[in-house]
Amino acid sequence: MNIHFFKYQGAGNDFILIDNRDLSFKYTDNNAVLQLCNRRFGIGADGLMLLQNHADYDFEMLYFNSDGNLGSMCGNGGRCIVAFAKHLGVIDQETDFLAVDGPHYAKISEEGNWVDLQMIDIDTINKDGDAYVLNTGSPHYVAEMQNLKDYDVYQNGKAIRNNETYKKEGINVNFVEDKGDYLFVRTFERGVEDETYACGTGVTAVALSMAQHNHQIGHIETPIKVLGGDLKIQFDYDGKQFTNVFLCGPAEQVFEGEISI
Ligand SMILES: N[C@H](CCC[C@H](N)C(=O)O)C(=O)O
């Protein structure tokens, strides 16, 4: 099968994008996604997304982790697929599309490389020891620490993701250092089973957890730095519920090509 693909990245979280409105890409076989995402033998990416038609929405997003399995919601992927939809002429500057965790509204800059993506409302944040655990479309564990720059995110993230509590379903593990003006975040992602340069649902989970932790109420804007760049989270918090949650950041097309599998 010959596949025409596009490569996108959002703050260094990188994805293969395929226009599958004609349903020509058959995804019954995990191995195809695994092979395409492989950084040595394929194109290389943290995940693969299909843009498909949907009767009630501008388009539907299907997201696979680089291990070949259908993932839960991917925030940076969501931002990238909005940029891709604009590139294809499927949308203009605003959209309502469908993802695995439900409908999402997003708006995109005129240049097509900055996307504000609305995330699901959140009303439950649990604790695991000192860490926060919540689902922002994907499950996340959030632990605060110092000297995050030098921390072994791979070994420690992997150990938490595979402990007795999380082993079966898996979890994305986020470490956060409060730098005063911004939060510095590093994430070990399930489904990639490695540290990635950014995780959109992860930094969203971090921003909400830190607001609860610091007893912040009202309209909150949280600047975030990750290994691959800068992101911003905006939301309203009344002490119980997080609403109008937006993940804002860059989404860039890197290249396009053909590959046969
Ligand atoms: N990188 C993604 C998260 C992918 C979710 C995946 N790792 C899973 O838990 O299935 C993001 O930007 O939100």
The ligand as an SDF file (V2000), in Angstrom:
LIG
                    3D

 13 12  0  0  0  0  0  0  0  0999 V2000
    0.9530   13.2410   23.5950 N   0  0  0  0  0  0  0  0  0  0  0  0
   -0.4490   13.2930   23.8840 C   0  0  0  0  0  0  0  0  0  0  0  0
   -0.9300   12.2900   24.8520 C   0  0  0  0  0  0  0  0  0  0  0  0
   -1.1830   11.0250   24.1510 C   0  0  0  0  0  0  0  0  0  0  0  0
   -1.8910   10.0620   25.0380 C   0  0  0  0  0  0  0  0  0  0  0  0
   -1.2330    8.7660   25.1250 C   0  0  0  0  0  0  0  0  0  0  0  0
    0.1110    8.7900   25.5550 N   0  0  0  0  0  0  0  0  0  0  0  0
   -2.1260    7.8370   25.8950 C   0  0  0  0  0  0  0  0  0  0  0  0
   -2.2150    7.9090   27.1200 O   0  0  0  0  0  0  0  0  0  0  0  0
   -2.7980    7.0370   25.2280 O   0  0  0  0  0  0  0  0  0  0  0  0
   -0.9070   14.6700   24.2190 C   0  0  0  0  0  0  0  0  0  0  0  0
   -0.3510   15.6370   23.6940 O   0  0  0  0  0  0  0  0  0  0  0  0
   -1.8750   14.8450   24.9570 O   0  0  0  0  0  0  0  0  0  0  0  0
  1  2  1  0
  2  3  1  0
  2 11  1  0
  3  4  1  0
  4  5  1  0
  5  6  1  0
  6  7  1  0
  6  8  1  0
  8  9  2  0
  8 10  1  0
 11 12  2  0
 11 13  1  0
M  END
$$$$
